[in-house]
């Protein structure tokens, strides 16, 4: 199969968790061919070539071109058509679902399904116009777009907050919609681009999923959307009151909600990283029957030695390891430091080892704050013999992390944000007992093979750590069970094979129909056509199965009935 892999801001130009997952997926599925379509990197990155070495199964890499705000030249008919489509799009976004226009007892003129149909019709109308005119980047920022947004916000059935939109708010909304709709102007939707793929796999929601949506519309290519972090939920979390005016936030939230609903409606299958993400997809309008939970994979070979019984394990050491990011940590490292102060009062010989990867300047500042907090909590510690040691690492792929897990007795995984706990899986693969805060998918991942405490509760965290430090037999049992569970559910190989099965499932249900193509199509021929002596052949495909050969010849005299 040929897969059109749609990425944003990562693979194959930028390293990171998303790029690492894409690389493992592509390398693990060497029986398939991949065309990578990357959104996000600038022209200097494209000129320098991919930073990630590409395997042979990657046939080509296409990158979104540099964007321009120059106003294209449109004819009168094209301008009128753009105005109609954009007006319809703005109206579908700004109209309240079920609004009655203030008439008591009146039936709602716009049901949710009707708004979804209006939005989809307008979106595909803009896409067809962009295909004919060579792009809409300038038109989406033009006065025509701003005036259409103003009329939609002033309409009687518009969102309440949209009525208060000022000119500056309308300009901000138009600029955001232009960025979100940039995939409409790409030349990726021809038969020699995404149209040549058997399946489009969007590795996240948002613009990559929109590209797959347009490939499905123009070329009939089925779409698979993977969301380890639900795009619409991320938009809700990042668009707080301090980010923009209420009118801007209301209209943009409605736009992303409509776009997400259209992607979920058109996608053949959706995959979520855990049950928590799956529930959010359902809440955002996805059909539960078309959602598959596929856990992110972790390279288990890095923890092969750590999983064995280690003689060098220090029975009095707690370990914390992971990225130091105040936006994702949400104070878990600070909570651990306060909890460790209580642990030291119960078990004076205990030590805490912190291995951190600072995430930019904010991460370095947060790590410095934690160092200061540790010095304040243990003012009497002798110099060079402090109970808390901080070790900076370059990345989580370093072998030092697995060595630290192997040397520790209890691991307190990092991360307080609601998402898949990759650090917890690494600790489980190391065969160590863990104490985790109950956030996101932690309870789902640990599955009873570790201790789970309420978040931001130093007392409960300290009590759980002390209980494990005092019971080595329980630590060993929990560690062995955790490693067995991680090897069964959370390895990179299991993740890769799950997507291999999903690819085949989608291709078997909806093979791409093409008029002319030299290479074979998967599942294009029914299985019975491969059986020797099949009834239907090239010479009589028009005849129903089971009809005798003489019936195809009109000159053949009928056979007399036996008397």
VEXLOTI-922436 format. One record per residue (C-alpha): residue number from 1; y negated, z, x. Coordinates in steps of 0.5 Angstrom, whole numbers, plus 500, padded with zeros to 3 digits. Each point is the difference from the previous one (the first is absolute). Last residue first. Layout:
! VEXLOTI-922436
@k=NUM, Y=Y, Z=Z, X=X
...
END
This chain:
! VEXLOTI-922436
@k=563, Y=572, Z=456, X=419
@k=562, Y=497, Z=500, X=507
@k=561, Y=492, Z=499, X=499
@k=560, Y=498, Z=493, X=503
@k=559, Y=496, Z=501, X=506
@k=558, Y=493, Z=497, X=499
@k=557, Y=498, Z=493, X=504
@k=556, Y=497, Z=501, X=506
@k=555, Y=493, Z=496, X=500
@k=554, Y=496, Z=506, X=499
@k=553, Y=502, Z=503, X=507
@k=552, Y=498, Z=507, X=501
@k=551, Y=506, Z=502, X=495
@k=550, Y=505, Z=497, X=505
@k=549, Y=498, Z=506, X=505
@k=548, Y=502, Z=505, X=495
@k=547, Y=495, Z=506, X=498
@k=546, Y=501, Z=507, X=503
@k=545, Y=493, Z=501, X=503
@k=544, Y=495, Z=496, X=496
@k=543, Y=498, Z=493, X=503
@k=542, Y=494, Z=499, X=504
@k=541, Y=502, Z=502, X=506
@k=540, Y=505, Z=494, X=500
@k=539, Y=500, Z=497, X=507
@k=538, Y=498, Z=505, X=504
@k=537, Y=506, Z=505, X=498
@k=536, Y=501, Z=505, X=495
@k=535, Y=507, Z=502, X=499
@k=534, Y=501, Z=504, X=506
@k=533, Y=506, Z=497, X=504
@k=532, Y=499, Z=505, X=506
@k=531, Y=495, Z=506, X=499
@k=530, Y=493, Z=499, X=503
@k=529, Y=497, Z=498, X=493
@k=528, Y=503, Z=506, X=497
@k=527, Y=495, Z=505, X=504
@k=526, Y=494, Z=496, X=497
@k=525, Y=495, Z=496, X=505
@k=524, Y=493, Z=502, X=501
@k=523, Y=502, Z=507, X=502
@k=522, Y=496, Z=500, X=507
@k=521, Y=497, Z=493, X=501
@k=520, Y=502, Z=495, X=505
@k=519, Y=495, Z=497, X=505
@k=518, Y=498, Z=493, X=499
@k=517, Y=495, Z=501, X=494
@k=516, Y=498, Z=496, X=494
@k=515, Y=499, Z=502, X=493
@k=514, Y=500, Z=507, X=501
@k=513, Y=502, Z=506, X=496
@k=512, Y=500, Z=507, X=503
@k=511, Y=506, Z=504, X=498
@k=510, Y=499, Z=505, X=495
@k=509, Y=505, Z=505, X=499
@k=508, Y=504, Z=499, X=506
@k=507, Y=494, Z=500, X=505
@k=506, Y=498, Z=507, X=497
@k=505, Y=507, Z=503, X=501
@k=504, Y=500, Z=497, X=507
@k=503, Y=494, Z=502, X=502
@k=502, Y=501, Z=507, X=497
@k=501, Y=507, Z=501, X=504
@k=500, Y=496, Z=498, X=507
@k=499, Y=495, Z=505, X=498
@k=498, Y=505, Z=506, X=499
@k=497, Y=503, Z=497, X=507
@k=496, Y=494, Z=501, X=504
@k=495, Y=499, Z=507, X=497
@k=494, Y=507, Z=502, X=501
@k=493, Y=499, Z=498, X=508
@k=492, Y=493, Z=503, X=500
@k=491, Y=504, Z=507, X=499
@k=490, Y=498, Z=505, X=494
@k=489, Y=505, Z=500, X=495
@k=488, Y=507, Z=502, X=504
@k=487, Y=498, Z=502, X=506
@k=486, Y=494, Z=504, X=497
@k=485, Y=505, Z=504, X=496
@k=484, Y=505, Z=501, X=506
@k=483, Y=494, Z=503, X=504
@k=482, Y=498, Z=504, X=495
@k=481, Y=507, Z=503, X=499
@k=480, Y=501, Z=501, X=507
@k=479, Y=493, Z=504, X=501
@k=478, Y=501, Z=504, X=493
@k=477, Y=507, Z=503, X=503
@k=476, Y=497, Z=501, X=507
@k=475, Y=494, Z=504, X=497
@k=474, Y=504, Z=504, X=496
@k=473, Y=505, Z=502, X=506
@k=472, Y=493, Z=502, X=504
@k=471, Y=498, Z=505, X=495
@k=470, Y=494, Z=504, X=502
@k=469, Y=496, Z=493, X=502
@k=468, Y=501, Z=497, X=493
@k=467, Y=498, Z=506, X=496
@k=466, Y=494, Z=501, X=505
@k=465, Y=498, Z=493, X=498
@k=464, Y=500, Z=501, X=493
@k=463, Y=496, Z=506, X=500
@k=462, Y=495, Z=497, X=504
@k=461, Y=499, Z=494, X=495
@k=460, Y=500, Z=504, X=494
@k=459, Y=494, Z=504, X=503
@k=458, Y=496, Z=494, X=503
@k=457, Y=500, Z=497, X=493
@k=456, Y=496, Z=493, X=500
@k=455, Y=506, Z=497, X=497
@k=454, Y=506, Z=504, X=496
@k=453, Y=506, Z=500, X=504
@k=452, Y=506, Z=496, X=501
@k=451, Y=506, Z=502, X=505
@k=450, Y=505, Z=495, X=502
@k=449, Y=506, Z=496, X=498
@k=448, Y=499, Z=501, X=493
@k=447, Y=498, Z=492, X=499
@k=446, Y=495, Z=500, X=505
@k=445, Y=498, Z=493, X=498
@k=444, Y=498, Z=501, X=493
@k=443, Y=497, Z=507, X=501
@k=442, Y=496, Z=497, X=505
@k=441, Y=498, Z=494, X=496
@k=440, Y=492, Z=502, X=499
@k=439, Y=499, Z=507, X=502
@k=438, Y=504, Z=506, X=500
@k=437, Y=499, Z=503, X=507
@k=436, Y=505, Z=500, X=505
@k=435, Y=505, Z=504, X=504
@k=434, Y=505, Z=497, X=504
@k=433, Y=507, Z=501, X=503
@k=432, Y=501, Z=495, X=506
@k=431, Y=505, Z=495, X=500
@k=430, Y=496, Z=495, X=504
@k=429, Y=501, Z=495, X=494
@k=428, Y=497, Z=505, X=495
@k=427, Y=494, Z=501, X=505
@k=426, Y=498, Z=493, X=500
@k=425, Y=501, Z=499, X=492
@k=424, Y=495, Z=506, X=500
@k=423, Y=495, Z=496, X=504
@k=422, Y=501, Z=494, X=496
@k=421, Y=498, Z=504, X=493
@k=420, Y=498, Z=495, X=495
@k=419, Y=494, Z=501, X=497
@k=418, Y=496, Z=505, X=497
@k=417, Y=495, Z=503, X=506
@k=416, Y=502, Z=506, X=503
@k=415, Y=503, Z=497, X=506
@k=414, Y=504, Z=504, X=506
@k=413, Y=507, Z=502, X=500
@k=412, Y=501, Z=508, X=502
@k=411, Y=507, Z=499, X=504
@k=410, Y=504, Z=506, X=502
@k=409, Y=504, Z=502, X=506
@k=408, Y=496, Z=495, X=505
@k=407, Y=503, Z=497, X=506
@k=406, Y=503, Z=494, X=496
@k=405, Y=494, Z=499, X=496
@k=404, Y=495, Z=500, X=507
@k=403, Y=505, Z=495, X=503
@k=402, Y=499, Z=495, X=494
@k=401, Y=493, Z=501, X=500
@k=400, Y=500, Z=499, X=508
@k=399, Y=504, Z=493, X=499
@k=398, Y=493, Z=497, X=498
@k=397, Y=500, Z=496, X=493
@k=396, Y=496, Z=505, X=497
@k=395, Y=494, Z=497, X=504
@k=394, Y=495, Z=502, X=506
@k=393, Y=502, Z=507, X=500
@k=392, Y=496, Z=506, X=501
@k=391, Y=503, Z=507, X=501
@k=390, Y=497, Z=506, X=498
@k=389, Y=504, Z=507, X=501
@k=388, Y=500, Z=506, X=496
@k=387, Y=502, Z=507, X=502
@k=386, Y=495, Z=500, X=506
@k=385, Y=504, Z=501, X=507
@k=384, Y=495, Z=497, X=505
@k=383, Y=494, Z=505, X=498
@k=382, Y=503, Z=506, X=497
@k=381, Y=500, Z=500, X=493
@k=380, Y=495, Z=506, X=497
@k=379, Y=496, Z=495, X=496
@k=378, Y=505, Z=497, X=496
@k=377, Y=497, Z=498, X=493
@k=376, Y=494, Z=498, X=504
@k=375, Y=503, Z=496, X=505
@k=374, Y=504, Z=496, X=495
@k=373, Y=494, Z=499, X=495
@k=372, Y=497, Z=497, X=506
@k=371, Y=506, Z=495, X=502
@k=370, Y=500, Z=498, X=492
@k=369, Y=492, Z=498, X=501
@k=368, Y=502, Z=496, X=506
@k=367, Y=505, Z=497, X=496
@k=366, Y=496, Z=498, X=494
@k=365, Y=495, Z=497, X=505
@k=364, Y=505, Z=496, X=503
@k=363, Y=502, Z=498, X=493
@k=362, Y=493, Z=498, X=498
@k=361, Y=499, Z=496, X=507
@k=360, Y=506, Z=496, X=499
@k=359, Y=507, Z=502, X=497
@k=358, Y=502, Z=505, X=505
@k=357, Y=507, Z=500, X=501
@k=356, Y=503, Z=507, X=500
@k=355, Y=506, Z=504, X=503
@k=354, Y=499, Z=508, X=498
@k=353, Y=505, Z=505, X=503
@k=352, Y=500, Z=507, X=497
@k=351, Y=503, Z=506, X=503
@k=350, Y=504, Z=505, X=498
@k=349, Y=501, Z=506, X=504
@k=348, Y=496, Z=505, X=495
@k=347, Y=504, Z=499, X=494
@k=346, Y=497, Z=504, X=494
@k=345, Y=493, Z=500, X=503
@k=344, Y=501, Z=493, X=503
@k=343, Y=502, Z=497, X=493
@k=342, Y=494, Z=503, X=497
@k=341, Y=495, Z=496, X=505
@k=340, Y=505, Z=494, X=500
@k=339, Y=498, Z=500, X=492
@k=338, Y=493, Z=499, X=502
@k=337, Y=501, Z=495, X=505
@k=336, Y=505, Z=496, X=495
@k=335, Y=494, Z=500, X=495
@k=334, Y=495, Z=497, X=505
@k=333, Y=506, Z=495, X=501
@k=332, Y=501, Z=498, X=493
@k=331, Y=492, Z=500, X=499
@k=330, Y=500, Z=493, X=496
@k=329, Y=504, Z=497, X=505
@k=328, Y=499, Z=493, X=498
@k=327, Y=492, Z=499, X=500
@k=326, Y=500, Z=506, X=506
@k=325, Y=504, Z=495, X=504
@k=324, Y=504, Z=503, X=506
@k=323, Y=506, Z=495, X=500
@k=322, Y=507, Z=504, X=500
@k=321, Y=504, Z=506, X=503
@k=320, Y=500, Z=507, X=498
@k=319, Y=506, Z=504, X=504
@k=318, Y=502, Z=508, X=499
@k=317, Y=503, Z=503, X=506
@k=316, Y=504, Z=506, X=501
@k=315, Y=507, Z=498, X=500
@k=314, Y=499, Z=495, X=506
@k=313, Y=504, Z=494, X=499
@k=312, Y=503, Z=498, X=507
@k=311, Y=507, Z=501, X=499
@k=310, Y=499, Z=494, X=495
@k=309, Y=505, Z=499, X=494
@k=308, Y=499, Z=492, X=499
@k=307, Y=495, Z=497, X=495
@k=306, Y=495, Z=500, X=506
@k=305, Y=504, Z=495, X=504
@k=304, Y=500, Z=495, X=494
@k=303, Y=493, Z=502, X=498
@k=302, Y=497, Z=493, X=503
@k=301, Y=506, Z=496, X=497
@k=300, Y=498, Z=502, X=493
@k=299, Y=494, Z=495, X=500
@k=298, Y=497, Z=502, X=493
@k=297, Y=500, Z=496, X=494
@k=296, Y=496, Z=501, X=494
@k=295, Y=503, Z=501, X=493
@k=294, Y=502, Z=495, X=495
@k=293, Y=499, Z=502, X=493
@k=292, Y=501, Z=494, X=496
@k=291, Y=495, Z=498, X=494
@k=290, Y=501, Z=495, X=495
@k=289, Y=504, Z=504, X=494
@k=288, Y=494, Z=505, X=501
@k=287, Y=495, Z=495, X=497
@k=286, Y=493, Z=501, X=504
@k=285, Y=494, Z=502, X=496
@k=284, Y=496, Z=504, X=505
@k=283, Y=504, Z=506, X=498
@k=282, Y=506, Z=497, X=502
@k=281, Y=498, Z=498, X=506
@k=280, Y=498, Z=507, X=501
@k=279, Y=507, Z=503, X=498
@k=278, Y=503, Z=495, X=505
@k=277, Y=495, Z=503, X=506
@k=276, Y=503, Z=507, X=499
@k=275, Y=507, Z=497, X=499
@k=274, Y=499, Z=498, X=507
@k=273, Y=498, Z=494, X=504
@k=272, Y=499, Z=495, X=494
@k=271, Y=503, Z=493, X=499
@k=270, Y=498, Z=495, X=495
@k=269, Y=504, Z=495, X=497
@k=268, Y=499, Z=493, X=497
@k=267, Y=492, Z=501, X=501
@k=266, Y=496, Z=497, X=494
@k=265, Y=499, Z=506, X=496
@k=264, Y=499, Z=505, X=506
@k=263, Y=495, Z=495, X=503
@k=262, Y=496, Z=499, X=493
@k=261, Y=500, Z=508, X=499
@k=260, Y=497, Z=501, X=507
@k=259, Y=495, Z=494, X=499
@k=258, Y=497, Z=504, X=493
@k=257, Y=500, Z=507, X=504
@k=256, Y=497, Z=497, X=506
@k=255, Y=494, Z=497, X=495
@k=254, Y=500, Z=507, X=496
@k=253, Y=499, Z=504, X=506
@k=252, Y=495, Z=495, X=503
@k=251, Y=496, Z=501, X=493
@k=250, Y=500, Z=507, X=500
@k=249, Y=499, Z=501, X=507
@k=248, Y=493, Z=496, X=500
@k=247, Y=498, Z=503, X=493
@k=246, Y=501, Z=507, X=503
@k=245, Y=496, Z=498, X=506
@k=244, Y=504, Z=500, X=507
@k=243, Y=503, Z=504, X=505
@k=242, Y=498, Z=507, X=499
@k=241, Y=504, Z=500, X=493
@k=240, Y=506, Z=498, X=503
@k=239, Y=503, Z=493, X=501
@k=238, Y=505, Z=502, X=505
@k=237, Y=505, Z=503, X=496
@k=236, Y=500, Z=495, X=494
@k=235, Y=501, Z=494, X=505
@k=234, Y=506, Z=504, X=503
@k=233, Y=503, Z=501, X=493
@k=232, Y=499, Z=492, X=499
@k=231, Y=503, Z=498, X=506
@k=230, Y=506, Z=504, X=500
@k=229, Y=502, Z=503, X=507
@k=228, Y=507, Z=498, X=502
@k=227, Y=499, Z=494, X=495
@k=226, Y=504, Z=494, X=501
@k=225, Y=499, Z=493, X=495
@k=224, Y=505, Z=495, X=499
@k=223, Y=498, Z=493, X=498
@k=222, Y=504, Z=494, X=497
@k=221, Y=497, Z=493, X=502
@k=220, Y=498, Z=496, X=494
@k=219, Y=495, Z=496, X=505
@k=218, Y=493, Z=501, X=497
@k=217, Y=501, Z=506, X=496
@k=216, Y=505, Z=503, X=504
@k=215, Y=496, Z=499, X=506
@k=214, Y=494, Z=503, X=497
@k=213, Y=503, Z=506, X=499
@k=212, Y=503, Z=500, X=507
@k=211, Y=493, Z=500, X=502
@k=210, Y=498, Z=505, X=495
@k=209, Y=505, Z=505, X=503
@k=208, Y=497, Z=499, X=507
@k=207, Y=493, Z=501, X=497
@k=206, Y=502, Z=507, X=497
@k=205, Y=507, Z=503, X=500
@k=204, Y=504, Z=500, X=507
@k=203, Y=506, Z=497, X=503
@k=202, Y=499, Z=494, X=496
@k=201, Y=507, Z=496, X=500
@k=200, Y=499, Z=493, X=498
@k=199, Y=507, Z=497, X=499
@k=198, Y=503, Z=493, X=501
@k=197, Y=495, Z=498, X=504
@k=196, Y=497, Z=492, X=500
@k=195, Y=495, Z=502, X=495
@k=194, Y=497, Z=505, X=505
@k=193, Y=498, Z=494, X=504
@k=192, Y=502, Z=493, X=500
@k=191, Y=500, Z=500, X=493
@k=190, Y=493, Z=502, X=499
@k=189, Y=498, Z=507, X=499
@k=188, Y=497, Z=503, X=506
@k=187, Y=494, Z=496, X=500
@k=186, Y=496, Z=507, X=499
@k=185, Y=494, Z=500, X=496
@k=184, Y=503, Z=504, X=494
@k=183, Y=502, Z=505, X=506
@k=182, Y=493, Z=502, X=500
@k=181, Y=500, Z=504, X=493
@k=180, Y=500, Z=507, X=503
@k=179, Y=494, Z=498, X=504
@k=178, Y=496, Z=497, X=495
@k=177, Y=502, Z=505, X=495
@k=176, Y=497, Z=505, X=505
@k=175, Y=493, Z=496, X=501
@k=174, Y=500, Z=499, X=492
@k=173, Y=500, Z=507, X=499
@k=172, Y=495, Z=502, X=505
@k=171, Y=495, Z=495, X=497
@k=170, Y=501, Z=503, X=493
@k=169, Y=499, Z=507, X=503
@k=168, Y=493, Z=498, X=503
@k=167, Y=498, Z=496, X=494
@k=166, Y=502, Z=507, X=496
@k=165, Y=506, Z=501, X=496
@k=164, Y=499, Z=506, X=495
@k=163, Y=504, Z=496, X=494
@k=162, Y=506, Z=500, X=505
@k=161, Y=501, Z=507, X=499
@k=160, Y=501, Z=499, X=493
@k=159, Y=505, Z=494, X=501
@k=158, Y=498, Z=494, X=496
@k=157, Y=501, Z=499, X=493
@k=156, Y=493, Z=499, X=498
@k=155, Y=499, Z=495, X=506
@k=154, Y=495, Z=503, X=506
@k=153, Y=505, Z=500, X=505
@k=152, Y=503, Z=493, X=499
@k=151, Y=493, Z=497, X=499
@k=150, Y=498, Z=503, X=507
@k=149, Y=507, Z=498, X=503
@k=148, Y=499, Z=493, X=498
@k=147, Y=492, Z=500, X=503
@k=146, Y=503, Z=502, X=507
@k=145, Y=506, Z=495, X=500
@k=144, Y=494, Z=494, X=498
@k=143, Y=496, Z=503, X=505
@k=142, Y=505, Z=499, X=506
@k=141, Y=505, Z=505, X=503
@k=140, Y=506, Z=497, X=497
@k=139, Y=497, Z=493, X=501
@k=138, Y=500, Z=500, X=508
@k=137, Y=507, Z=502, X=501
@k=136, Y=502, Z=495, X=494
@k=135, Y=505, Z=496, X=505
@k=134, Y=502, Z=492, X=501
@k=133, Y=497, Z=498, X=493
@k=132, Y=507, Z=498, X=497
@k=131, Y=504, Z=506, X=502
@k=130, Y=494, Z=505, X=499
@k=129, Y=500, Z=497, X=493
@k=128, Y=507, Z=501, X=499
@k=127, Y=499, Z=507, X=502
@k=126, Y=494, Z=501, X=496
@k=125, Y=504, Z=498, X=494
@k=124, Y=506, Z=504, X=502
@k=123, Y=496, Z=507, X=500
@k=122, Y=497, Z=498, X=493
@k=121, Y=506, Z=499, X=497
@k=120, Y=503, Z=506, X=503
@k=119, Y=494, Z=504, X=498
@k=118, Y=500, Z=498, X=493
@k=117, Y=508, Z=501, X=499
@k=116, Y=499, Z=507, X=503
@k=115, Y=494, Z=501, X=495
@k=114, Y=504, Z=498, X=494
@k=113, Y=506, Z=504, X=502
@k=112, Y=495, Z=506, X=500
@k=111, Y=498, Z=499, X=493
@k=110, Y=493, Z=497, X=499
@k=109, Y=497, Z=499, X=493
@k=108, Y=502, Z=508, X=499
@k=107, Y=501, Z=500, X=492
@k=106, Y=494, Z=503, X=497
@k=105, Y=500, Z=507, X=496
@k=104, Y=493, Z=502, X=503
@k=103, Y=496, Z=494, X=503
@k=102, Y=498, Z=502, X=507
@k=101, Y=502, Z=494, X=503
@k=100, Y=507, Z=501, X=499
@k=99, Y=503, Z=501, X=507
@k=98, Y=507, Z=500, X=501
@k=97, Y=500, Z=499, X=508
@k=96, Y=493, Z=500, X=502
@k=95, Y=497, Z=494, X=502
@k=94, Y=497, Z=499, X=508
@k=93, Y=506, Z=497, X=503
@k=92, Y=502, Z=495, X=494
@k=91, Y=493, Z=498, X=500
@k=90, Y=499, Z=499, X=507
@k=89, Y=506, Z=496, X=500
@k=88, Y=498, Z=496, X=494
@k=87, Y=493, Z=499, X=503
@k=86, Y=503, Z=498, X=507
@k=85, Y=504, Z=494, X=497
@k=84, Y=494, Z=498, X=496
@k=83, Y=495, Z=500, X=505
@k=82, Y=505, Z=497, X=505
@k=81, Y=501, Z=494, X=495
@k=80, Y=492, Z=499, X=499
@k=79, Y=500, Z=500, X=508
@k=78, Y=505, Z=495, X=501
@k=77, Y=497, Z=495, X=494
@k=76, Y=493, Z=500, X=503
@k=75, Y=503, Z=499, X=507
@k=74, Y=501, Z=505, X=506
@k=73, Y=498, Z=500, X=507
@k=72, Y=502, Z=507, X=503
@k=71, Y=496, Z=506, X=501
@k=70, Y=501, Z=503, X=507
@k=69, Y=503, Z=507, X=500
@k=68, Y=505, Z=498, X=505
@k=67, Y=507, Z=503, X=501
@k=66, Y=504, Z=499, X=507
@k=65, Y=507, Z=497, X=498
@k=64, Y=506, Z=503, X=497
@k=63, Y=505, Z=500, X=505
@k=62, Y=506, Z=496, X=501
@k=61, Y=507, Z=502, X=504
@k=60, Y=505, Z=495, X=501
@k=59, Y=508, Z=500, X=500
@k=58, Y=501, Z=507, X=501
@k=57, Y=508, Z=500, X=500
@k=56, Y=499, Z=499, X=508
@k=55, Y=498, Z=507, X=501
@k=54, Y=492, Z=502, X=500
@k=53, Y=497, Z=504, X=506
@k=52, Y=495, Z=504, X=497
@k=51, Y=493, Z=499, X=502
@k=50, Y=499, Z=494, X=497
@k=49, Y=496, Z=494, X=503
@k=48, Y=493, Z=502, X=503
@k=47, Y=497, Z=495, X=496
@k=46, Y=502, Z=503, X=494
@k=45, Y=497, Z=507, X=502
@k=44, Y=494, Z=497, X=502
@k=43, Y=499, Z=496, X=493
@k=42, Y=501, Z=507, X=496
@k=41, Y=506, Z=503, X=498
@k=40, Y=500, Z=501, X=492
@k=39, Y=506, Z=496, X=497
@k=38, Y=506, Z=498, X=503
@k=37, Y=505, Z=495, X=497
@k=36, Y=506, Z=500, X=504
@k=35, Y=506, Z=495, X=499
@k=34, Y=506, Z=503, X=500
@k=33, Y=507, Z=497, X=501
@k=32, Y=506, Z=504, X=498
@k=31, Y=507, Z=501, X=503
@k=30, Y=496, Z=504, X=505
@k=29, Y=499, Z=506, X=495
@k=28, Y=499, Z=506, X=505
@k=27, Y=495, Z=497, X=504
@k=26, Y=495, Z=498, X=494
@k=25, Y=501, Z=507, X=497
@k=24, Y=499, Z=504, X=506
@k=23, Y=494, Z=496, X=502
@k=22, Y=497, Z=501, X=493
@k=21, Y=501, Z=507, X=500
@k=20, Y=497, Z=501, X=507
@k=19, Y=494, Z=496, X=497
@k=18, Y=499, Z=505, X=495
@k=17, Y=501, Z=506, X=504
@k=16, Y=495, Z=497, X=505
@k=15, Y=499, Z=495, X=505
@k=14, Y=495, Z=494, X=499
@k=13, Y=501, Z=493, X=500
@k=12, Y=507, Z=498, X=497
@k=11, Y=500, Z=504, X=496
@k=10, Y=494, Z=504, X=498
@k=9, Y=493, Z=499, X=496
@k=8, Y=504, Z=497, X=494
@k=7, Y=507, Z=497, X=499
@k=6, Y=503, Z=495, X=496
@k=5, Y=507, Z=498, X=502
@k=4, Y=502, Z=493, X=497
@k=3, Y=507, Z=500, X=501
@k=2, Y=505, Z=494, X=501
@k=1, Y=507, Z=501, X=498
END
